[in-house]
Each structure stands twice: as C-alpha cells, then as structure tokens.
C-alpha cells in the first residue's frame, strides 16, 4: 500500500497568545517610559524595540512548525535557524494520548503524545488523535 498524507497542519494559533501577551506588556512598559519623558524614554525605546523583536520571533517560530500524519508516520518539524524534525512510525506506537486544557477543548487544540513523540498545540487535536490511534492499532 502506498503511503498517503492524511493530516498536514501548522501549529494552532493559540500558541501565540502567551508570547504576544509578553510582548504587549513590554511594549506598554516602553510606552510608559516614553510618556514619563527623559531619561525614562531611553529605556522605553529599548523596551518597545524588544517587544517588536519578541513578537516577530514568536510568529516566526509558530509559522515554522509543521505536523504531518501519513498512513505510516507521525512527523513534526520545527525551528528557524536550526531546523529540527522528529518522526515516529505508527506501527511501533503502543500508546496514544491527548492532553487538552479547558481552553484547548474549546478551541480544538491539544498536546498529542504518541510513543516517545510529544507534539504541543496540535490543531484539530481530537481528529488527529483518532487518526493516529486508528493507524497505530
């Protein structure tokens, strides 16, 4: 039987909430520094620039994570400068687990654990888990 791709997804956008929240906090502190005037405006400018860099890095990391389920393999790749990839053959997976918070259940994402491979923020987590369970049994 020929190997086919069954799921091909990027990480769920909720991954961005925490880092973008931190960036927003940095930006607000920076704007406060600007409002206070000199000499607080100098650290304020640094904080605003740091917030912008932090936001870009968070979006870039999110955009560079890829989850693929084929008829034979669960594959995850992520990274920016250093690309990392992990895969597990589904015929060797004995247990498949899904960990979802209340927000994850509401928005449809979760952490999938298949054998030794753990994948955070999987979109459509229940469906992906069902596919992996069906193929691994």
Helices and strands as residue ranges (DSSP letters): E 5-10, H 15-36, H 40-63, E 66-70, E 73-78, E 84-89, G 90-92, E 96-99, H 102-107, E 109-114, E 117-123, H 125-136
